[in-house]
Structures are given as C-alpha cells and as structure tokens.
C-alpha cells in the first residue's frame, strides 16, 4: 500500500526533508527515479523537450556505471541530477554506515547536493548522519574511504505526489489521474524512468505535461 499524496503528518514528522516547493507559484517539479536506463530515459528526455520542460533525475549509481552515455544525455539536456544511492538501498533494512558509504559512492558519479532515499524509507539516524556531514572537499566517507565527498549542503528530497507508475496493477489512466488530481502549485511529483514503470509512464507523462501546460504551469528543476 502507498499514499498518492504525502500526508501532513509525515511532513511534520520529517520537517527537515523537502516535500514540496512554494505554493504561490504555478510551477511543477517533475522527478524521475531509478535511471538512467536506455530507451526509457531517452523517451523521458524526448517528451520533456517537446514541452520545454526541465526535471530532476535521481539516479542509481550502478545504472550510471552501466549506462554512462544515457547519463550524459540527461546532463547535456540541462536537467538536474540527484543521488539515489549506488545500489538502491532500503534505509530501514540497512545499517547506517553501509547506507552512508553507498550514498557517497553514488556521489562520486552524481556530484549533486540532492538526495532521495529509495522507497522513501530512511531512518532518522541516517538523515542525521547525512545532514551533519560536512559536504566539502575535506570530507571523507567512513573508514577513511577515498570516495569523493559532496560539494555542498545536502538536501534530502521526498515528494508531494507519487504517481504510482511503479505499480504493475495500476492502469495507465489511473496513474494519469493520480497525477492531475493531486498536484498543485509547487508539487514535487515522482515518476520512475525504469522498465517496470514504462507502460504507465509512457501514457501518463505526455498527457500530464499537456494538461499542466494548458493550465499555465511551468516545469522546473529542484
């Protein structure tokens, strides 16, 4: 079970995390998790370009290593890059030191101050570790690892609206309705540029872009 709209209680419980942006401006923040993936990420890039839309891609380090050309296309197109750990770790089931090391390993590739925990599942202790780390060239990963450290203050990004595109039981139309019914000014929306999500993503993304563009929204990076 998952919630399409992030509840206020959850935002209250994790106040330091970014759930949405300003509600006063007609801007939508599209985000894509789990890439880069050939064909799927390329479809997203082509669709975004058709609407002059920018987005933020939370990339898995292992996928960057496997598909560096796709990753370069995302950057060249002017989209923002975020860290999604190297191996898509579930924070609730991972010890803090391993989680931090895996995040820093991905950071070597993303060089981003944006981080999204896979599955949205992260312990408060992991949040504290990530936020307290001095993200500068002087920082080192645990155990004196030689991994490069991040370059600035880390922003842990959650979401306002979960499209549900990862749910193979969800119809493409229902996925689309999830997005247009629950999004508003400043919404951070989660999609996935993954093979599992593609049936719903390929239907929903162009329709949602057209819908919000007609209503005068713009699409920006985080």
DRENTOR-811031 format. One line per field, with one value per residue: residue number from 1; residue in three letters; y, x, z of N, C-alpha, C in turn. Coordinates in Angstrom, 2 decimals, decimal comma. Layout:
N
seq c(NUM ...)
type c(ALA ...)
n.Y c(Y ...)
n.X c(X ...)
n.Z c(Z ...)
ca.Y c(Y ...)
ca.X c(X ...)
ca.Z c(Z ...)
c.Y c(Y ...)
c.X c(X ...)
c.Z c(Z ...)
This chain:
222
seq c(1 2 3 4 5 6 7 8 9 10 11 12 13 14 15 16 17 18 19 20 21 22 23 24 25 26 27 28 29 30 31 32 33 34 35 36 37 38 39 40 41 42 43 44 45 46 47 48 49 50 51 52 53 54 55 56 57 58 59 60 61 62 63 64 65 66 67 68 69 70 71 72 73 74 75 76 77 78 79 80 81 82 83 84 85 86 87 88 89 90 91 92 93 94 95 96 97 98 99 100 101 102 103 104 105 106 107 108 109 110 111 112 113 114 115 116 117 118 119 120 121 122 123 124 125 126 127 128 129 130 131 132 133 134 135 136 137 138 139 140 141 142 143 144 145 146 147 148 149 150 151 152 153 154 155 156 157 158 159 160 161 162 163 164 165 166 167 168 169 170 171 172 173 174 175 176 177 178 179 180 181 182 183 184 185 186 187 188 189 190 191 192 193 194 195 196 197 198 199 200 201 202 203 204 205 206 207 208 209 210 211 212 213 214 215 216 217 218 219 220 221 222)
type c(UNK UNK UNK UNK UNK UNK UNK UNK UNK UNK UNK UNK UNK UNK UNK UNK UNK UNK UNK UNK UNK UNK UNK UNK UNK UNK UNK UNK UNK UNK UNK UNK UNK UNK UNK UNK UNK UNK UNK UNK UNK UNK UNK UNK UNK UNK UNK UNK UNK UNK UNK UNK UNK UNK UNK UNK UNK UNK UNK UNK UNK UNK UNK UNK UNK UNK UNK UNK UNK UNK UNK UNK UNK UNK UNK UNK UNK UNK UNK UNK UNK UNK UNK UNK UNK UNK UNK UNK UNK UNK UNK UNK UNK UNK UNK UNK UNK UNK UNK UNK UNK UNK UNK UNK UNK UNK UNK UNK UNK UNK UNK UNK UNK UNK UNK UNK UNK UNK UNK UNK UNK UNK UNK UNK UNK UNK UNK UNK UNK UNK UNK UNK UNK UNK UNK UNK UNK UNK UNK UNK UNK UNK UNK UNK UNK UNK UNK UNK UNK UNK UNK UNK UNK UNK UNK UNK UNK UNK UNK UNK UNK UNK UNK UNK UNK UNK UNK UNK UNK UNK UNK UNK UNK UNK UNK UNK UNK UNK UNK UNK UNK UNK UNK UNK UNK UNK UNK UNK UNK UNK UNK UNK UNK UNK UNK UNK UNK UNK UNK UNK UNK UNK UNK UNK UNK UNK UNK UNK UNK UNK UNK UNK UNK UNK UNK UNK UNK UNK UNK UNK UNK UNK)
n.Y c(-1,20 2,27 5,84 8,33 11,13 12,89 12,83 15,40 14,78 13,15 14,94 16,63 14,95 14,50 17,11 18,35 17,48 17,90 18,37 19,69 22,57 26,17 27,19 29,32 29,83 28,92 26,36 23,19 20,39 17,95 14,71 11,97 8,70 6,09 5,65 6,01 4,56 2,85 3,73 4,02 6,24 7,85 8,20 9,75 12,06 12,99 13,51 15,48 17,52 18,18 19,68 21,75 21,38 21,12 18,86 16,76 14,20 11,44 9,44 6,05 4,86 2,51 2,15 4,38 3,73 1,52 2,64 5,05 6,77 7,40 8,75 10,99 12,21 13,05 15,04 16,78 17,74 19,58 19,02 18,52 16,63 14,03 12,16 8,74 6,68 4,09 1,43 1,30 1,18 0,14 2,07 1,42 -1,20 -1,28 -0,86 2,10 2,96 1,51 2,50 5,22 5,04 3,87 5,86 7,90 6,68 6,72 9,45 10,08 9,87 11,38 13,93 15,76 17,90 16,99 14,52 11,55 9,16 5,75 4,16 5,95 5,44 5,89 6,03 8,05 8,36 7,99 10,15 12,18 11,59 12,06 14,75 16,00 15,64 17,24 18,49 18,76 19,28 18,37 16,31 12,85 9,53 6,98 4,96 5,93 5,96 6,53 7,78 10,48 13,40 15,05 18,31 20,46 21,67 19,10 18,33 16,61 15,07 14,46 13,88 15,30 14,24 10,98 9,18 6,50 4,94 2,78 0,64 -2,31 -3,23 -1,09 0,85 2,60 4,90 5,41 6,03 8,42 9,97 10,02 11,80 14,27 14,93 15,28 17,04 20,33 23,87 24,05 21,34 18,39 15,79 12,28 10,17 7,20 6,36 3,64 0,19 -1,32 0,59 1,64 1,21 2,65 5,11 5,99 6,51 8,36 10,57 12,34 13,16 14,35 16,45 17,97 18,62 20,20 22,22 23,48 24,66 26,66 26,13 25,91 23,92 22,91 22,43 21,07)
n.X c(0,85 0,45 0,63 -0,80 -0,80 1,35 0,96 0,19 1,01 3,23 4,99 5,30 6,58 9,02 10,54 12,80 13,14 12,61 9,50 7,69 7,58 7,24 3,88 2,77 3,47 2,97 4,34 5,58 7,34 8,88 10,10 12,34 13,00 15,46 16,81 19,84 18,30 18,55 16,54 14,10 14,75 15,58 13,16 11,82 13,43 13,03 10,28 10,07 11,54 9,86 7,94 9,33 10,28 11,90 13,49 14,19 16,49 16,83 19,36 20,53 23,59 24,82 23,46 24,31 26,98 26,62 25,32 26,60 26,46 23,75 23,34 24,95 23,48 21,24 22,34 23,40 21,11 20,26 18,99 18,46 20,48 20,20 21,12 20,62 21,43 23,94 23,22 20,45 19,40 17,39 16,66 15,57 16,30 19,00 22,20 23,51 26,15 26,79 24,81 25,49 28,04 27,34 25,78 27,68 29,32 27,75 27,66 30,12 29,73 27,43 27,79 26,14 23,98 21,55 19,48 17,60 16,00 15,80 12,66 11,61 12,26 13,88 15,93 15,73 18,21 19,89 19,24 20,17 22,91 23,58 22,86 24,48 27,01 29,89 29,75 32,08 35,22 36,97 35,81 35,46 34,47 33,11 35,48 37,77 37,55 38,34 36,53 35,13 33,88 30,67 29,80 28,49 25,95 23,71 20,53 17,73 15,35 11,94 8,63 5,62 3,58 2,94 3,14 2,57 3,43 5,11 3,62 2,47 -0,09 -1,66 -3,65 -2,73 -4,32 -5,35 -3,00 -2,36 -4,56 -4,00 -1,87 -2,82 -4,97 -3,99 -1,88 -0,49 0,30 3,75 4,15 6,07 6,60 6,70 8,01 9,15 11,92 12,11 12,13 10,06 8,13 7,41 5,12 3,03 4,24 4,85 2,36 1,25 3,05 3,32 0,63 0,13 1,99 0,95 -1,55 -0,94 0,58 -1,31 -2,80 -1,19 1,09 4,60 7,61 10,12 13,54 14,71)
n.Z c(0,00 -0,71 -0,44 -2,44 -2,19 -0,15 3,31 5,76 8,34 8,00 6,86 8,99 10,79 9,62 9,37 8,27 5,72 2,18 0,86 -0,78 -2,94 -3,17 -2,74 -3,98 -6,56 -9,98 -10,62 -11,44 -10,23 -11,69 -11,09 -11,59 -10,82 -10,37 -12,81 -14,82 -17,74 -20,81 -23,64 -22,03 -20,33 -22,40 -23,78 -21,88 -21,88 -24,51 -24,46 -22,46 -23,69 -25,80 -24,55 -23,55 -20,96 -17,80 -15,51 -12,63 -12,11 -10,19 -9,75 -9,85 -8,77 -9,79 -12,19 -13,57 -14,00 -15,66 -17,84 -19,02 -21,22 -21,51 -19,13 -19,57 -21,57 -20,18 -18,52 -20,46 -21,61 -19,80 -17,41 -13,85 -11,57 -9,20 -6,25 -5,66 -4,10 -4,53 -4,93 -4,73 -2,06 0,70 3,31 5,85 6,22 6,28 7,71 9,27 8,61 6,29 4,63 4,42 3,23 0,76 -0,34 -0,61 -2,45 -4,72 -4,94 -5,95 -8,63 -9,25 -8,13 -6,72 -4,75 -4,07 -2,73 -2,73 -0,78 -1,63 -2,12 -0,39 2,19 5,07 7,92 10,89 12,07 9,91 8,35 10,03 10,01 7,31 7,00 8,85 7,97 6,75 3,76 1,83 0,11 1,94 3,29 4,17 3,42 5,67 7,56 6,44 3,68 0,23 -1,31 -3,16 -1,58 -1,15 -2,55 -1,35 0,96 1,79 0,41 1,29 -0,53 -0,71 -1,63 -2,97 -4,47 -5,50 -8,35 -8,83 -10,89 -10,79 -10,03 -11,09 -11,18 -11,53 -13,70 -16,73 -17,14 -14,57 -13,27 -14,54 -13,68 -10,95 -10,90 -12,04 -10,41 -7,85 -7,84 -7,44 -7,17 -6,82 -6,40 -5,95 -7,98 -8,33 -10,73 -12,45 -14,32 -15,44 -16,53 -15,44 -14,85 -17,27 -19,00 -17,75 -17,34 -19,98 -20,98 -19,17 -18,75 -21,16 -21,41 -18,92 -18,93 -21,08 -20,00 -17,68 -18,84 -20,45 -18,49 -17,66 -16,17 -15,42 -15,73 -13,66 -12,48 -9,36)
ca.Y c(0,00 3,51 7,03 9,19 12,46 12,80 13,43 16,45 14,17 12,68 16,13 17,12 14,02 14,69 18,51 18,85 16,98 18,72 17,66 20,48 23,92 27,26 27,02 30,58 29,93 27,81 25,58 21,77 19,82 16,55 13,97 10,61 7,85 4,74 5,57 6,08 3,31 3,07 3,77 4,62 7,59 8,61 8,60 10,86 13,25 13,45 14,05 16,75 18,52 18,59 20,66 22,71 21,14 20,64 17,93 16,29 12,76 10,82 8,31 4,97 4,85 1,32 2,38 5,36 2,97 0,65 3,40 6,41 7,60 7,90 9,74 12,21 12,86 13,75 16,26 17,68 18,33 20,66 18,60 18,38 15,27 13,74 10,92 7,79 5,62 3,33 0,13 1,39 0,58 0,47 2,55 0,73 -2,52 -1,12 -0,17 3,49 3,12 1,00 3,43 6,42 4,69 3,64 7,18 8,60 6,02 7,30 10,85 10,17 9,95 12,40 15,24 16,52 18,16 16,49 13,09 10,96 7,79 4,77 3,77 6,96 4,82 6,28 6,18 9,38 8,34 8,15 11,57 12,96 11,36 12,73 16,20 16,52 15,52 18,45 18,07 19,58 18,51 17,84 15,20 11,50 8,52 6,21 4,06 6,59 5,66 7,56 8,29 11,93 13,87 16,00 19,63 21,50 21,17 18,11 18,48 15,33 15,38 13,45 14,23 15,73 13,36 9,74 8,83 5,09 4,30 1,53 -0,36 -3,03 -3,47 0,19 1,14 3,86 6,01 5,71 6,70 9,80 10,64 10,27 12,97 15,54 15,21 15,56 18,01 21,74 24,73 23,62 19,89 17,54 14,57 11,17 9,15 6,31 6,01 2,24 -0,73 -1,72 1,67 2,27 1,19 3,73 6,35 6,41 7,03 9,46 11,75 13,34 13,69 15,24 17,66 18,74 19,10 21,29 23,32 24,18 25,42 27,73 25,73 25,64 22,73 23,34 21,55 21,38)
ca.X c(0,00 1,20 -0,21 -0,53 -0,49 2,06 0,14 0,80 1,63 4,55 5,82 5,58 7,50 10,33 10,46 13,98 13,14 11,87 8,31 7,11 8,12 6,30 2,51 2,30 3,84 2,47 5,49 5,56 8,69 8,86 11,31 12,39 13,87 15,95 17,57 19,40 18,03 18,38 15,19 13,12 15,20 15,56 11,78 11,52 14,13 12,36 8,97 10,30 11,98 8,70 7,18 10,29 10,21 13,08 13,14 15,29 16,66 17,52 19,99 21,20 24,99 25,12 22,93 25,19 28,15 26,21 24,79 27,15 26,02 22,41 23,54 25,48 22,39 20,41 23,05 23,52 19,79 20,04 18,20 19,20 20,84 20,15 21,73 19,59 22,32 24,59 22,56 19,02 19,27 16,26 17,27 15,05 16,91 20,44 22,86 23,80 27,46 26,68 23,95 26,27 29,08 26,71 25,37 28,89 29,81 26,94 28,02 31,30 29,25 26,40 28,27 24,90 23,58 20,19 19,43 16,30 16,12 14,97 11,40 11,25 12,43 15,16 15,88 16,11 19,65 20,55 19,04 21,09 24,27 23,73 22,74 25,55 28,27 30,36 29,84 33,12 36,35 37,72 35,09 35,77 33,48 33,54 36,62 38,82 37,37 38,85 35,44 34,98 32,77 29,80 30,38 27,76 24,94 22,82 19,09 17,06 14,12 10,88 7,70 4,25 2,68 3,51 2,30 2,20 3,79 5,83 2,62 2,07 -1,54 -2,32 -3,85 -2,13 -5,26 -5,39 -1,74 -2,55 -5,49 -3,28 -1,02 -3,52 -5,92 -3,34 -0,79 -0,84 1,47 4,90 4,21 7,17 5,94 7,62 7,90 10,31 12,40 12,50 11,37 8,86 7,15 7,30 3,77 2,26 4,98 4,75 1,00 0,94 3,91 2,94 -0,70 0,23 2,66 -0,01 -2,60 -0,45 1,00 -2,54 -3,27 -0,26 2,20 5,93 8,23 11,46 14,40 14,80)
ca.Z c(0,00 -0,75 -0,49 -3,60 -1,66 1,12 4,37 6,57 9,50 7,59 6,69 10,34 11,45 8,98 8,97 7,56 4,35 1,22 0,38 -1,86 -3,05 -2,91 -3,22 -4,56 -7,97 -10,81 -11,06 -11,11 -10,18 -12,08 -10,74 -12,15 -10,01 -10,70 -14,04 -16,22 -18,43 -22,25 -24,21 -21,12 -20,02 -23,66 -24,00 -20,96 -22,37 -25,73 -24,09 -21,76 -24,67 -26,59 -23,77 -23,00 -19,51 -17,10 -14,44 -11,79 -12,22 -9,06 -10,43 -9,13 -9,21 -10,60 -13,53 -14,22 -14,45 -16,77 -18,99 -18,92 -22,34 -21,19 -18,06 -20,19 -22,31 -19,19 -18,12 -21,61 -21,85 -18,85 -16,26 -12,60 -11,18 -7,78 -5,76 -5,23 -3,61 -5,61 -5,13 -4,42 -0,73 1,55 4,55 7,04 6,35 6,07 8,82 8,92 7,98 4,92 3,88 4,14 2,25 -0,53 -0,83 -1,04 -3,66 -5,80 -5,05 -6,81 -10,00 -9,44 -7,70 -6,52 -3,37 -3,94 -2,41 -2,42 -0,31 -2,33 -1,48 0,60 3,51 5,64 9,37 11,37 12,31 8,61 8,00 10,87 9,51 6,01 7,15 9,69 7,25 6,09 2,35 1,20 -0,41 3,07 3,89 3,75 3,79 6,83 7,44 5,63 2,26 -0,66 -2,15 -3,11 -0,76 -1,82 -2,69 -0,62 1,89 1,19 0,52 1,16 -1,24 -0,74 -2,70 -2,67 -5,22 -6,01 -9,50 -8,80 -12,16 -10,49 -9,64 -12,30 -11,11 -11,78 -15,12 -17,14 -16,93 -13,14 -12,98 -15,02 -12,78 -9,70 -11,05 -12,28 -9,33 -6,58 -7,99 -7,29 -7,19 -6,02 -6,18 -6,39 -8,45 -8,57 -11,77 -12,50 -15,67 -15,30 -17,39 -14,72 -14,85 -18,58 -19,55 -17,16 -17,59 -21,38 -21,18 -18,27 -18,83 -22,17 -21,10 -17,76 -19,40 -21,86 -19,09 -16,84 -19,71 -20,85 -17,34 -17,40 -15,32 -15,97 -15,15 -13,30 -11,69 -7,92)
c.Y c(1,25 4,67 7,88 10,57 12,31 13,51 14,46 15,87 13,70 13,85 16,72 16,26 14,14 16,14 19,02 18,40 17,88 17,92 18,38 21,85 24,92 26,99 28,27 30,70 28,70 27,05 24,15 21,25 18,32 15,89 12,54 9,81 6,60 4,60 5,76 4,70 3,60 2,98 4,46 6,05 8,45 9,05 9,80 12,15 13,84 14,10 15,38 17,85 19,05 19,65 21,71 22,61 20,66 19,79 17,55 14,77 12,25 9,47 7,31 4,87 3,68 1,48 3,43 4,65 2,12 1,43 4,85 7,33 8,19 8,98 11,05 12,95 13,61 15,07 17,27 18,39 19,40 20,30 18,48 16,90 15,15 12,37 10,01 6,51 4,83 2,05 0,13 0,73 1,05 0,81 1,80 -0,60 -2,48 -0,39 1,19 3,67 2,65 1,96 4,69 6,14 4,52 4,95 7,96 7,98 6,53 8,76 11,08 10,39 11,12 13,80 16,20 16,80 17,77 14,98 12,67 9,52 6,85 4,31 4,85 6,48 5,08 6,48 7,62 9,46 8,53 9,58 12,43 12,82 12,11 14,24 16,79 16,44 16,85 18,09 19,00 18,69 17,91 16,59 13,87 10,57 7,76 5,29 4,60 6,21 6,82 8,12 9,81 12,30 14,84 17,42 20,72 20,85 20,24 18,46 17,12 15,60 14,20 13,82 14,64 14,76 12,17 9,24 7,39 4,34 2,99 0,36 -1,07 -3,35 -2,21 0,42 2,45 5,06 6,39 6,41 8,18 10,59 10,93 11,58 14,25 15,90 15,68 16,61 19,43 22,57 24,16 22,12 19,29 16,19 13,51 10,30 8,27 6,05 4,62 1,38 -1,12 -0,68 2,11 2,28 2,36 5,08 6,87 6,96 8,33 10,72 12,74 13,95 14,67 16,55 18,56 19,37 20,31 22,48 24,14 25,07 26,49 27,42 25,69 24,47 23,02 22,26 21,97 22,13)
c.X c(0,88 0,22 0,19 -0,10 0,18 1,27 0,92 1,53 3,05 5,50 6,21 6,64 8,92 10,44 11,65 14,02 12,28 10,73 7,64 7,78 6,98 4,92 1,98 2,60 3,39 3,63 5,33 6,99 8,61 10,18 11,19 13,43 14,30 16,70 19,05 19,29 17,89 16,91 14,19 13,51 15,23 14,16 11,41 12,17 13,45 11,02 9,12 10,69 10,81 7,87 8,08 10,32 11,55 12,63 14,39 15,32 17,47 18,06 20,62 22,63 25,33 24,60 23,74 26,42 27,81 25,84 25,29 26,71 24,64 22,51 24,04 24,39 21,46 21,06 23,12 22,21 19,42 19,17 19,08 19,41 20,75 20,73 20,62 20,23 22,89 23,82 21,08 18,71 18,01 16,80 16,83 15,74 18,43 21,05 23,38 25,13 27,43 25,88 24,73 27,35 28,49 26,25 26,58 29,49 29,04 27,32 29,25 30,89 28,29 26,89 27,10 24,67 22,12 20,23 18,00 16,50 15,25 13,80 10,89 11,45 13,83 14,97 16,26 17,61 20,42 20,40 20,04 22,53 24,52 23,74 23,88 26,92 28,64 30,64 30,80 34,25 37,19 37,08 35,56 34,65 33,99 34,72 37,70 38,75 37,89 37,77 35,37 33,78 31,91 30,36 29,66 26,74 23,96 21,36 18,45 15,64 13,15 9,94 6,35 3,25 3,46 2,61 1,79 2,59 4,54 4,89 2,07 0,58 -2,34 -2,47 -3,15 -3,04 -5,34 -4,13 -1,82 -3,46 -4,84 -2,51 -1,84 -4,48 -5,24 -2,25 -1,33 0,43 2,56 5,01 5,49 6,55 6,98 7,15 9,14 10,69 13,01 11,65 10,04 7,76 6,74 5,89 2,94 2,92 4,76 3,37 0,79 1,74 3,50 1,58 -0,66 0,93 1,72 -1,07 -2,12 0,01 -0,21 -3,07 -2,26 0,88 3,50 6,53 9,70 12,22 14,34 16,09)
c.Z c(0,00 -0,88 -1,69 -3,14 -0,30 2,22 5,19 7,78 9,19 7,41 8,04 11,03 10,89 8,47 8,16 6,10 3,46 0,62 -0,79 -1,86 -2,85 -3,53 -3,93 -6,05 -8,75 -11,46 -10,56 -11,18 -10,45 -11,69 -11,26 -11,39 -10,75 -12,01 -13,76 -16,86 -19,93 -22,65 -23,28 -20,78 -21,28 -24,04 -23,13 -21,47 -23,60 -25,39 -23,37 -22,74 -25,48 -25,88 -23,13 -21,47 -18,98 -15,91 -13,67 -11,82 -11,03 -9,53 -9,47 -9,67 -10,11 -12,02 -14,29 -14,79 -15,67 -18,02 -18,96 -20,05 -22,10 -20,12 -18,63 -20,96 -21,36 -18,81 -19,26 -21,91 -20,82 -17,65 -15,02 -12,28 -9,67 -7,48 -5,22 -4,67 -4,80 -5,93 -4,75 -3,07 -0,01 2,94 5,78 7,28 6,21 7,25 8,34 8,19 6,54 4,06 3,48 3,10 0,85 -1,16 -1,35 -2,30 -4,89 -6,04 -5,92 -8,26 -10,22 -9,12 -7,49 -5,05 -3,14 -3,70 -2,14 -1,95 -1,12 -1,48 -0,52 2,01 4,03 7,14 9,75 11,63 11,01 8,11 8,75 10,36 8,21 6,17 7,97 9,02 6,61 4,64 1,61 0,73 0,71 3,65 3,35 4,18 5,01 6,51 6,50 4,15 1,42 -1,58 -2,05 -2,26 -1,56 -1,74 -1,90 0,30 1,18 1,43 0,29 0,65 -1,18 -1,89 -2,13 -3,28 -5,77 -7,14 -9,44 -10,07 -11,98 -10,22 -10,87 -12,32 -11,43 -13,28 -15,48 -16,90 -15,46 -12,71 -13,37 -14,09 -11,42 -9,77 -11,17 -11,14 -8,05 -6,65 -7,91 -7,39 -6,28 -5,78 -6,73 -6,71 -8,76 -9,73 -11,68 -13,96 -15,59 -16,23 -16,75 -14,83 -16,25 -19,17 -19,04 -17,41 -19,00 -21,71 -20,40 -18,53 -19,91 -21,90 -19,93 -18,14 -20,19 -20,97 -18,28 -17,68 -20,14 -19,72 -16,90 -16,46 -16,12 -15,20 -14,91 -12,55 -10,23 -7,62)
